[in-house]
Amino acid sequence: MCADRPAGPRSRNAPQGLVLRHLHILRAVSVSAIPLISTLITRLGHDRTGRYLRRLQPLWTDLTAAVPEVVLATTADRRPPDPAIRLHRMTMEIRDSLLHLRRYVSLDDADYQDPQVYTRRIAEAIVVKTAGRPPVDSPAKPKNRAQPGVRDLNAELHELLALAHAWPQVRGLITTHGQRRDTSQAR
């Protein structure tokens, strides 16, 4: 036996034990990093909710500028609201704006089916409203008629995303007629 090397079974397993210890530490760090990475992605707006918010922003900005009374009051809390809450709120404010604006144009059920046609009709309604003209509601038209379409929030969100996708093509119709307010943050 050589005097330089420690004898016994413990010395032969020392490198394996060290590797296992490092693997356990690496696994613990990896597991604890997942929530951190998820939170970072959410705060930077690179998650699905953040992408939806960015896609809806131009539509929301124009609609709430035309119908500011639908925007809910904000709280005095300085922290930005949770993105999911912002998305829900933005969805409701867009839907309320659409309900308000549909009184300014005549819409057929077919208008709701094509996002290109529907967004053009919305832009026309904004122009009519900002010009100060009265709604075109007629007594024969039921005032509280339900809008054809979806009945759950997820499907409604996807319907609004389709409108937001079509919105840039008609957005120019309203830029010369109405003033947009600066709304860099959705409430």
Secondary structure, DSSP 8 states (H G I E B T S, - for coil): --SSS--SHHHHHHHHHHHHHHHHHHHHHHHHHHHHHHHHHHHHT-SHHHHHHHHHHHHHHHHHHH-GGGS----S--S---HHHHHHHHHHHHHHHHHHHGGGS---HHHHH-HHHHHHHHHHHHHHHHTT------TTS-TT---SS--SHHHHHHHHHHHHHHHHHHTHHHHTTS------S--
